[in-house]
Amino acid sequence: MHGQGTRVRTDGLGLGLSIVRAVTLAHRGRIAVAARTGGGLGITIDFPQNPVTKDARSQDIDSSYLDLAVRGVRSAEVSTKISRHLERPCAWLAAGLGHPRVSAVTAREITAWRDHLAAAGWRRKDGGAAAMAPAAVNNHLAHASALFSWINAHAPAALLPGGDPTKRVEPLRLTAPRSAR
């Protein structure tokens, strides 16, 4: 790294920003990069006042995940869909566990949530519940898996002591399409 106004050019490995990004993400920080007038880049790094603890709340993790791994990477429509898919397990788990701590989630809770979606996870326009199609349930499970994989990679090791709980949950079997006669 060179200070402001430095014009020394050296060959490097190109790892500097990658390392800064990894450290920043591990501490739930945010990075902003902007072009400076006259050339060069300005990089701003913000760290939260309260770092992630073992009792991190799921909405904080969801927000970080969506900001860093989904928004701007995926289309607005897909980002909205993923956000909606993540709200469902977080709300269901918070209601079932009595708190929104992702550190307490096990494969058993993820399996129960999957089965809940299959039985009554779809909300009809009249507000009633209906069964969700197996493909839709598996799509929700895939988004939850992506979230937990991201948490596992970027959060402190103590946050998910049992690892990613979705990795031990089987997707629902899809029925074979009926052949037209």
C-alpha positions in Angstrom: 0.0 0.0 0.0 1.2 3.5 -0.7 0.2 6.7 0.9 -1.7 9.5 -0.7 0.2 11.2 -3.5 2.7 8.4 -3.9 3.7 7.7 -7.5 5.9 4.7 -6.9 4.8 1.7 -9.0 5.7 -1.7 -7.9 4.7 -5.1 -9.1 2.7 -7.0 -6.5 0.6 -10.2 -6.2 -2.7 -8.3 -6.3 -3.8 -9.8 -3.0 -4.1 -6.5 -1.0 -7.7 -5.7 -1.6 -8.7 -9.4 -1.4 -7.1 -9.6 2.1 -8.7 -6.3 3.2 -12.1 -7.6 1.9 -11.8 -10.9 3.7 -10.8 -9.3 7.0 -13.6 -6.7 6.7 -16.2 -9.3 5.9 -15.0 -11.5 8.8 -15.7 -8.5 11.2 -19.0 -7.7 9.5 -17.6 -4.5 8.1 -18.4 -2.7 4.8 -16.1 -1.5 2.1 -16.9 1.4 -0.2 -14.7 2.2 -3.2 -14.9 5.5 -5.2 -12.9 7.2 -7.8 -11.1 10.3 -6.5 -10.9 13.5 -8.4 -7.5 13.7 -10.1 -7.2 9.9 -10.3 -6.9 6.9 -8.0 -9.4 5.3 -5.7 -10.6 6.1 -2.3 -11.4 3.2 -0.1 -13.5 3.5 3.0 -13.9 0.7 5.5 -16.5 0.8 8.3 -16.7 -1.7 11.1 -19.7 -2.2 13.3 -19.5 -1.0 16.9 -20.7 -4.4 18.2 -18.9 -7.2 16.3 -20.6 -10.6 15.7 -21.0 -12.6 18.8 -22.0 -16.2 19.3 -25.6 -14.9 19.8 -25.8 -13.0 16.5 -29.3 -12.2 15.4 -30.4 -13.8 12.2 -31.7 -10.5 10.7 -28.3 -8.9 11.1 -26.6 -11.8 9.3 -29.3 -11.9 6.6 -28.8 -8.2 6.0 -25.0 -8.5 5.7 -25.4 -11.6 3.4 -27.9 -9.8 1.1 -25.8 -6.6 1.0 -22.5 -8.4 0.3 -23.4 -11.5 -1.7 -26.7 -10.9 -3.4 -27.6 -7.2 -4.1 -25.6 -5.9 -7.0 -24.6 -9.4 -8.0 -28.1 -10.6 -8.8 -30.9 -8.8 -10.6 -33.3 -6.7 -8.4 -36.0 -9.3 -9.0 -33.9 -12.2 -7.9 -32.5 -10.3 -4.9 -36.1 -9.5 -3.8 -37.0 -13.2 -4.2 -34.0 -14.4 -2.2 -34.7 -11.8 0.5 -38.3 -13.1 0.7 -37.1 -16.7 0.8 -34.8 -15.9 3.7 -37.4 -14.0 5.7 -39.5 -17.2 5.9 -37.0 -19.5 7.7 -35.8 -16.7 10.0 -39.4 -15.8 11.1 -40.3 -19.5 11.4 -37.2 -20.3 13.4 -37.6 -17.3 15.7 -41.2 -18.3 16.4 -40.2 -21.9 17.0 -37.0 -21.3 19.0 -38.3 -18.2 20.8 -35.3 -16.1 19.6 -33.7 -15.2 16.2 -30.2 -16.6 17.0 -28.7 -18.5 14.0 -26.2 -20.1 16.3 -28.9 -22.3 17.8 -30.2 -23.7 14.4 -29.7 -27.4 13.9 -30.4 -29.7 11.0 -33.5 -30.8 13.0 -35.0 -27.3 12.8 -34.1 -26.9 9.1 -35.8 -30.3 8.4 -38.9 -29.2 10.4 -39.0 -25.9 8.5 -38.7 -27.7 5.1 -41.6 -30.1 6.2 -43.7 -27.1 7.3 -43.2 -25.4 3.9 -44.3 -28.7 2.2 -47.4 -28.9 4.3 -48.5 -25.3 4.8 -45.8 -22.9 3.6 -47.7 -21.2 0.9 -50.0 -18.2 1.8 -53.1 -17.9 -0.3 -54.5 -14.5 -1.1 -57.2 -15.0 1.5 -54.5 -15.5 4.1 -54.9 -19.2 4.5 -52.1 -21.7 4.3 -51.6 -24.3 1.6 -49.0 -26.9 0.6 -46.0 -25.6 -1.3 -44.8 -27.4 -4.3 -41.7 -29.6 -3.7 -39.6 -27.6 -6.3 -40.5 -24.4 -4.4 -39.6 -25.9 -1.1 -36.3 -27.0 -2.5 -35.7 -23.5 -3.9 -36.2 -22.1 -0.4 -33.9 -24.7 1.1 -31.2 -23.8 -1.5 -31.4 -20.1 -0.6 -31.2 -21.0 3.1 -28.2 -23.2 2.3 -26.4 -20.4 0.5 -27.0 -18.1 3.5 -25.6 -20.7 6.0 -22.6 -21.5 3.7 -21.9 -17.7 3.5 -22.2 -17.5 7.3 -19.8 -20.5 7.7 -17.3 -18.8 5.4 -17.4 -15.3 6.7 -18.5 -15.3 10.4 -16.4 -16.1 13.4 -15.9 -19.9 13.8 -17.9 -19.9 17.1 -21.1 -18.7 15.4 -22.0 -22.0 13.9 -20.3 -24.6 16.1 -22.1 -27.5 14.4 -21.3 -26.1 10.9 -23.9 -25.5 8.2 -27.2 -27.2 9.4 -28.6 -27.3 5.8 -25.9 -29.6 4.6 -27.5 -32.5 6.5 -31.0 -31.9 5.2 -32.2 -33.7 2.1 -34.3 -31.8 -0.5 -37.8 -33.1 -1.2 -38.1 -35.7 -3.9 -39.6 -34.3 -7.0 -42.3 -36.4 -8.7 -41.7 -37.6 -12.2 -43.7 -35.7 -14.9 -46.7 -37.6 -16.2 -46.4 -38.6 -19.8 -49.0 -37.3 -22.2 -50.9 -40.0 -24.0 
